[in-house]
Amino acid sequence: MSFTKKFNIISNNLPAPLMAISFMIISGLFFVVMHSAVKYLSKEVHIFEIAFFRCALVVFVLAPIIFQQGRSIFKTKQPKMQLLRITTNSVAMLCFFYGISTTPLAQLTTLGFTVPIFATILAVTFMKEKIRLRRTTALIIGFIGTIIVMRPDISIELGALLIIFSSFLWSICLIFIKKLTQTDSAVTISLYFGIGMIPATFALAFPVMEIIDLRQFIILLFIAITGTLAQTIMNYALKKGELALILPFDFLRLIWSVLIGYALFAEEPTFTLWIGGFLIISSTSYIAWREAKLKK
């Protein structure tokens, strides 16, 4: 029996909302680990080159599953949706990278957390998902906690506007991914993401590309592995649960970022971290407890 089949059997025996929440939390942790590796390597390798290898190595990372499943993993029942997702994701990445070069990190991170707000609104509007008052409240509290932690100095400038626009496009991508999970496997969606993003990331990386050594390649491979795992597990989360349910748990990424930042980069947590972190963890924990109670 393949790993994928075993994984599906285990996940199907557990309540879907709790599995979706668990997948989203694990996915967020992998995303933060990847971002930490990117931060470490960005001192030596240009960020655009890192982005290119992150996408280009997806096929290598998924090679064992590709050999196991054969051509079937490349089959998609929604090619137009895949193309829309890839195109939207490419534009979002271009805007995001430009924003990185002009926007302070604290402001950049805070603006990035507008994704759950956009995505929840889109999910309710276009996918007819029902959002309870408790979820709405938790989403708002989580976002307030994020603002308290980051203490952003928001200003109206091109970089900030592009980050917001990128977040809006990424929220649209989440809707596309949610629809793709209805017909395609999580691995197939991740594979198309990596292959589809190669042209855009290569166009950015080519002017600044330099030869890398073995140690740098190993780190790039680690980035590709953790990034692909994060993307694939997130796809499973979107397949198992509604966007309005799982998106508040994306705020937990901030907690992982602080913990890893303190451990690896000696970034001291501030007093506002504990206040905001308490709000974030309290809101997401309440949703998980409430969903478990509703399923009994």
N, C-alpha and C positions, 0 to 999 in steps of 0.2 A: 504494500500500500504506500502511495506517495505521501510526501510530507504535506502537500496541499490538501489531499483528501483527509488525512488525519486531523489537520488543523480545522477543516470545515466540520468534521464530526464533533470535535470538542466544542467549537464555538456554537454549533447548532443546539447543543444540550444546555446552554446557559441562556438566561433572559437576554433578549436582543438589546434592550436599552443599556443594561449594565455592561455588556460586551462592547457596545459602541463607545461608552464612556471610557472603559479601560483601554481600548485601542487608541482613543484620542489622547489620553494621558501619556501612554507609551510612545505614541508618535511624536508628541511634543518634546519628550525627553530626548529622543533620537535627533530631532531637529536642532535642539540646543547643543547636543554633543557635536553635531556636524558644524554648527556655527562657531563653536569654540575652536575646532580644528581649523576652520577657515580663518578665524581671527589670528591664530598662531602662525599659520603659513603665509598670511597676507603681508607679513613683514619681509618676506623673501620673494614671493611670487605675486604678480599683479592679480587683482581680484577678478578681472575679466578672464584671465587664463585659468584661474581656479574654477570659475563658473563653466567654462568650456569643458574641462576635464570631468567636472561633476556630471555633466550630461553625456559626454562621449563614452564614459566608462560604465554607463548603465547596462549596456548589452553584455559587457564582461561580467558584471556583478550578477546578472540574471542568467548567465550562461548555463549553470546546472539545471535550472528549471526549464530553460529553452530546450536543452538536449533531452530532458525527461518528457516534456509535453509535445515537442516537435513543432510542426507548422501551426498547430491549433492555437498556440499562444499568440500568433500574429493576427488571428482572425478577429475582426470586430464587426458587430452588427450595426454600428453607428459611425461609419467613416466620416460623414459630414460633421457630426458632433465632435469627433476626435480632432478634425481640422480646425473647427471653431475654437476648441479648447487650446490647441497648440498656438494658433494665431493670437488669441487673447493673452495667453501666457507670455508669449514672446514680447508683445508690446508692454505688458506689465513689467517684465524684467528690464527692458530698456529704460522705462521711466524710473524704476526702482534704483537701478545702477546710477543714473544721472543724479537722482536725489541723494544717494550715498555721498557723492562727490561734493555736494553743496550744502547739505543739511547736517547740523549737529547730531551726534549719535542718540542723545536722550530724546530729542524731538523726533528723530527718525523712528525710534522704537515705539514711542507713544502713538504716533500717527499710524504706524503699522497695525496697532490694535483696533483700528476702526473697521477692520475686515469683518469681525463677528457682527458688528452693527449692520453693515451693508448686507452681509450674507443672510442674516436673520430676516431683514426686511424683504429681500428678494425671495427667500424661501416661502415666506408667508404670502407674498404677492403672486408669485408665478407658479409655485409648486403646491399651493393651497395647504401648506402645513399649518397645523393649529398650534398656537403659542399660548401657554397658560400664563396667568398673571405672575405666578411664582418664577417661571423661567425668565420672563421679562424683567422682573425685579432683580434676579440673580445676575442677569446680563449687565444691567445698569450698575449694580453694586461692584461687580468685577471690573468694569471699565473705570469706575471712580477709584477703585483701589490701585489700578494701573497708573492713573494720573498722579495719585498721591506718591507712589513709589518713584516715578520718573521725574516728577516736578518739571514738566516741559515749559520752555519759554516759547510759546506758540507765536509765530509771526507770519504774516501773509507774504510769501516770497515764492519764486518759481519752483525751487527745490521742494518746499513743503507741499505746494499744490500738486506737484508730480507724484509725490509719495502718496497723497490722498487718492489721486487718480489711479495709481498703481494698486492701492488697497481695494478700490472699487472694482477694478478689473479682476483682481484675484478672487474677490467674492463672487464674481460672475463665473470664474473658472470652477469654484466650488460647486456652483449649481450645475455646470456641465458635467463635472465628475460625478455628482450625485445621480444625474440621469444616466451616465455611462455605466454605473454600477448595476443598473437594472438589467443589462444585457451582457456586459463584458466583465471579465475577472479583474480583481484588483491588480494582479501582476501584469496583465495586458495593458491596463491603463497606465501603469508606471513605465512600461516599456515604450509605449507611444510617446509618453512625456519626454523621456530621455532622448529618443531618436528625433522627435519633432523639434526639440529645443537646440539641437546641434547647430543648425544654420545661423540662428540669431546670436548664440554665444560665440561661435567661431568668428562672426563678423566683428564682434566687440574685441575678441582676444587677438586676432591676427596682427593688428598694428603694434601691440605691446608684447607679443609672444617671445619668450626666451627659452633656451635649453634648460631643462631641469635635471637634477641629479637623482640617484636612486632613493635617497632618504625622502626627498620632496615628492617623488612619485608614490612612495608607500603612503605618505600622508594624504596625497590626492586620492589614492585608492580607498583609504579609510573614509575620506569625505564622501566618496561615491557610494560606498557600502552603507554608511549611516544615513545618508540622504535618501538612498533608494528604499531602505527599510522604513524610514520615516514616511515617505510618500506612499508606499504600499500599505503600511498599517493604517495610515489615514484613510486610504481608499476603502479598507475593510470597515473602518468606523463609519464612513459615509454610507456604506452598504447596509450596515446594521441599524443605524439610528437616524433620526431626523436632524437636520441642520440646527434647528432651534434648540434641540436638546444638547447636542455635543459641543457646539461652538463656545459656550461659556467656559468650558474646560481648557480652551486654548490659552486662557489667561494664566494657567499654571506654568506656561513656558517661562514666564518672568521669574518665578520662584527657582526653577532649574537653572536659569541664567545666572541668578545671584549666587547660588550655591557653587556652581562650577567656576564662576568668575572669582569667587573668594578662594577656592581651593587651588586653582591653576594660575590665576593672574593677580592674586593678592589684592583684589578689589574689595575694600571694606564696605559692608552693608551699613546703610544709614538708619536713623531712627524712623524715618518715613517709610522705609522698607517694611518694618515690622507692622506698622499700622496698615499700610496698603496690602501687605501679604496676608494679614489676618482677614481683611475684607474679601480678598480673592479666594483664599482657601475656604472660608466660611460659606461663601455663596455657592461655590462648586460642590462642596461636601453636602450642602443642603439639597441640591438638585439630585445628587446620587441617592441620598437617603430617601427623598420623596418618591423618586422613580421606583426604587426597590419596594417601597411600601404600597405603591399603586399596583404593582405586579403580583402582590400576594393574594 
